């Protein structure tokens, strides 16, 4: 009877271990299939960013948070004024100032502005607003974030009172060269 009992225990343990190993094999096959499908999906849908793009997206998110905080503070009459940080200062245009045009032609006056490398969305919006390119700084920033577009650095040709969409199209397009910007400024100075 002892021999029969030991045999039955061994047989039961063997069946249980065999069932567990079989289940592990099925789990492994399913995991392998999922991993192979995951690799195919990522290969077609994966979007890679450069470090500069990631930094720009993070800076844009930070700017958005700062602007939302400013809007919330302005809405609350008891809110205290927040100190202005050096990074919140709008960029100054580095181009030669464009001479004044007659009042009839003032609405379409063209300007070349330089957006510095590393300028964040808030600084760019402030620069455009200061130079009367756009009227709605917050709308510009919100639309840029909504479209998930990045501002490019370089020289850009603007005209006064552009729509937000026109300004976005300009700052996300290819910039003009420094020689083109200098030629434009010298031709405007000659007029």
KOLKOLFI-61799 format. One line per 2 residues: their letters; for each residue y negated, x, z negated of C-alpha. Coordinates in steps of 0.001 Angstrom, whole numbers, plus 500000, padded with zeros to 6 digits. Example, Ala and Ser with C-alpha at 12.3 -4.5 7.8 and 13.67 -1.06 7.14 Angstrom:
AS = 504500:512300:492200; 501060:513670:492860
END
This chain:
XX = 500000:500000:500000; 497657:502877:499280
XX = 498153:504237:502785; 497406:500851:504299
XX = 494246:500447:502180; 492860:503887:503138
XX = 493603:503155:506770; 491760:499826:506607
XX = 488703:501396:504913; 488592:504170:507515
XX = 488955:501672:510335; 486129:499490:508914
XX = 483816:502462:508423; 484605:503684:511962
XX = 483802:500276:513462; 480506:500080:511560
XX = 479468:503594:512581; 480485:502881:516177
XX = 478395:499700:516216; 475377:501569:514813
XX = 475722:504334:517421; 476038:501761:520197
XX = 472872:499989:518941; 471009:503314:518833
XX = 472016:503972:522445; 470633:500582:523537
XX = 467393:501198:521622; 467087:504623:523275
XX = 467560:503147:526760; 464945:500450:526129
XX = 462491:503016:524774; 463048:505236:527798
XX = 462376:502299:530140; 459200:501388:528262
XX = 457990:504980:528338; 458605:505278:532059
XX = 456740:502003:532697; 453936:503101:530392
XX = 453533:506326:532357; 453301:504379:535631
XX = 450689:501960:534234; 448573:504763:532845
XX = 448750:506708:536077; 447203:503796:537972
XX = 444792:502492:535330; 443907:505637:533393
XX = 440252:506595:533474; 439437:510158:532562
XX = 436036:511195:531255; 434472:514601:531152
XX = 433135:515866:527847; 429561:515279:529049
XX = 430355:511645:529881; 431960:511102:526476
XX = 428935:512669:524769; 426594:510490:526834
XX = 428567:507335:525994; 428493:508220:522296
XX = 424757:508908:522462; 424214:505590:524248
XX = 426169:503774:521538; 424124:505527:518844
XX = 420895:504549:520641; 422073:500965:520851
XX = 422753:500884:517144; 419311:502373:516420
XX = 417576:499839:518655; 419494:496968:517095
XX = 418438:498258:513682; 414808:498445:514863
XX = 414970:494904:516234; 416485:493660:512994
XX = 413791:495429:510963; 411034:493988:513137
XX = 412496:490519:512692; 412426:490909:508898
XX = 408795:490912:507670; 409772:492563:504381
XX = 411545:495482:506063; 410045:498898:505493
XX = 409079:501149:508348; 411779:503676:509093
XX = 410648:507277:509532; 410497:508428:513115
XX = 413020:511117:513916; 412337:513908:516362
XX = 415146:512604:518585; 413438:509194:518799
XX = 410334:510693:520388; 410021:509670:524024
XX = 410239:512456:526561; 407028:513577:528160
XX = 406987:513678:531955; 407135:517248:533197
XX = 405787:516391:536618; 402198:516734:537707
XX = 400300:513543:536912; 399795:511316:539909
XX = 396153:510689:540753; 394825:507181:540250
XX = 395124:504865:543215; 392869:501986:544161
XX = 393361:498790:542152; 394890:496907:545096
XX = 397581:499584:545484; 398107:500125:541720
XX = 401216:497894:541460; 403220:500074:543856
XX = 401985:503532:542794; 404810:506037:543140
XX = 405608:508703:540567; 408085:511516:540267
XX = 409447:511840:536755; 411899:514343:535390
XX = 414668:513207:533090; 415752:516183:531012
XX = 419377:517225:530707; 420765:515736:527495
XX = 418161:512957:527315; 419630:509898:525690
XX = 419212:506305:526815; 416473:505531:524314
XX = 414374:508534:525362; 414774:507655:529022
XX = 413749:504035:528408; 410703:505202:526438
XX = 409717:507576:529238; 409967:504814:531830
XX = 408049:502346:529672; 405303:504872:528887
XX = 404808:505550:532604; 404692:501805:533408
XX = 407912:501939:535419; 409571:499199:533364
XX = 408121:496598:531025; 411222:495826:528959
XX = 412656:498905:527223; 415246:496884:525286
XX = 416349:494992:528383; 416802:498278:530244
XX = 418936:499740:527451; 421034:496591:527052
XX = 421670:496339:530805; 422668:500026:531007
XX = 425156:499520:528178; 426465:496287:529650
XX = 427071:497996:532996; 428410:501120:531209
XX = 426246:503367:533342; 425010:506826:532488
XX = 421551:508267:533077; 421510:511305:535325
XX = 419279:514286:534703; 416816:515486:537320
XX = 413748:514407:539277; 413516:510764:540333
XX = 411008:508874:542479; 409821:505662:540835
XX = 407169:503084:541602; 405280:501235:538912
XX = 406490:497851:537651; 410062:498179:538916
XX = 412604:495597:537877; 415181:496696:535326
XX = 417901:496665:537994; 415822:498849:540330
XX = 415138:501331:537535; 418830:501441:536619
XX = 419788:502014:540230; 417280:504863:540442
XX = 418287:506705:537244; 421993:506425:538017
XX = 421664:507598:541622; 421446:511159:542895
XX = 418192:512843:541838; 415839:514440:544320
XX = 415511:518219:544396; 412734:520102:542640
XX = 411307:521170:546009; 411203:517516:547141
XX = 409475:516554:543893; 406928:519362:544302
XX = 406316:518365:547928; 405760:514741:546899
XX = 403359:515730:544125; 401401:518058:546410
XX = 401120:515365:549111; 399891:512864:546488
XX = 397346:515430:545233; 396105:515993:548782
X = 395404:512253:549190
END
